[in-house]
Amino acid sequence: MNDNPYKNYPGLEGLIVFHGHICPGLAIGYRATLAGLERLGVERAEDEELIAIVENDSCSVDAAQFLAGATFGKGNFFFHDYGKQVFTFARRDDSHAVRVSLKPDRMGPPPEKTAEWRQERIDFILDSPLEDLLTVSDVEIELPPPATIRRSIICESCGEPVMETRTITREEKTICRDCAGPE
């Protein structure tokens, strides 16, 4: 990445490596995450001191994981399947929360999804003034509880360890949800 056009964007090169490529979605997540962290006055989380709540499962959420240090494994990354380019970041120490959302009509459907259109969108997202692209506002939220390590038990059907709180009792057997099948 010696002649990388993104070298002047702090953290973007590493994010591209993490994600695998640059795309408009990743650029949105990059701008949204940096805006949220700046508004909160925090940097990347080492543990659970910062949480991220994302409202879609697109490329953009990788930025919240990489730049904010929010992951499912640490218990500070939460997914709400609302299909919106919305990111909420909050500090656990004082519950200060910030909601960052893409403004309407900022992306627009591509007339034809070409490499040129894609690059134009990336450049537009990275170089637009923040206030033209995103809405950043302080919000009050109920913080999700901190991560809890739960006991694993053995599924009486498949024999695999399963978190006790994720089991189902059927016909007097404690089984995992996979073995239980659809409800």
C-alpha positions, 0 to 999 in steps of 0.5 A, spaced: 500 500 500 505 504 498 501 509 493 495 508 497 490 514 496 487 512 503 494 513 507 491 520 509 485 517 513 487 515 520 486 508 521 483 507 514 488 502 511 488 497 517 480 497 516 481 496 509 486 490 511 481 487 516 475 488 511 478 485 505 477 491 500 474 498 500 467 500 498 462 505 500 459 501 506 466 501 509 467 508 508 460 510 511 462 506 517 469 509 517 466 516 518 460 514 522 465 510 527 470 516 527 464 521 528 461 517 534 468 516 538 470 524 537 463 526 540 464 521 546 471 523 547 474 516 547 478 512 543 478 504 541 476 500 547 480 495 550 475 492 554 467 493 555 468 501 557 465 503 550 459 499 547 457 499 540 450 498 537 449 497 530 443 497 526 445 493 520 449 487 518 453 491 512 460 492 510 459 499 515 459 495 521 466 492 520 468 499 522 465 499 529 468 493 530 475 495 528 476 502 530 472 502 536 474 495 538 467 493 539 466 485 538 461 480 540 467 476 544 468 482 548 460 483 549 460 490 547 458 489 540 450 489 539 446 488 533 439 490 532 437 488 525 433 494 523 436 495 516 439 502 517 445 505 517 445 507 524 451 506 529 450 508 537 456 508 541 456 509 549 461 510 555 459 505 560 462 509 566 457 515 565 452 512 560 453 518 555 451 515 548 451 518 541 447 516 535 450 517 528 446 516 522 447 517 515 442 522 512 437 521 507 439 521 500 446 521 501 448 515 497 442 514 492 441 508 487 447 507 482 444 509 475 449 503 473 453 500 479 460 501 475 467 501 478 467 508 477 461 510 480 463 506 486 470 510 487 466 516 486 461 514 492 467 512 496 471 519 495 464 523 496 463 519 503 470 520 505 471 527 503 464 530 504 463 535 510 461 531 516 454 535 517 453 534 510 453 526 510 451 524 517 447 526 523 450 526 530 446 527 536 447 525 544 441 520 546 439 517 552 439 509 552 439 503 557 445 500 556 446 493 555 448 489 561 456 487 561 458 481 558 457 475 563 461 468 563 455 463 563 456 455 565 456 450 559 452 444 560 452 438 555 446 437 550 443 431 552 442 430 544 448 431 540 453 431 546 456 438 545 457 443 550 452 449 550 451 455 554 446 453 560 442 459 558 441 457 551 438 450 552 431 448 551 428 442 555 424 437 551 421 431 553 425 432 560 431 432 556 436 439 556 438 440 549 441 445 545 437 450 540 440 447 534 437 440 536 431 443 538 429 445 531 424 450 529 419 452 534 
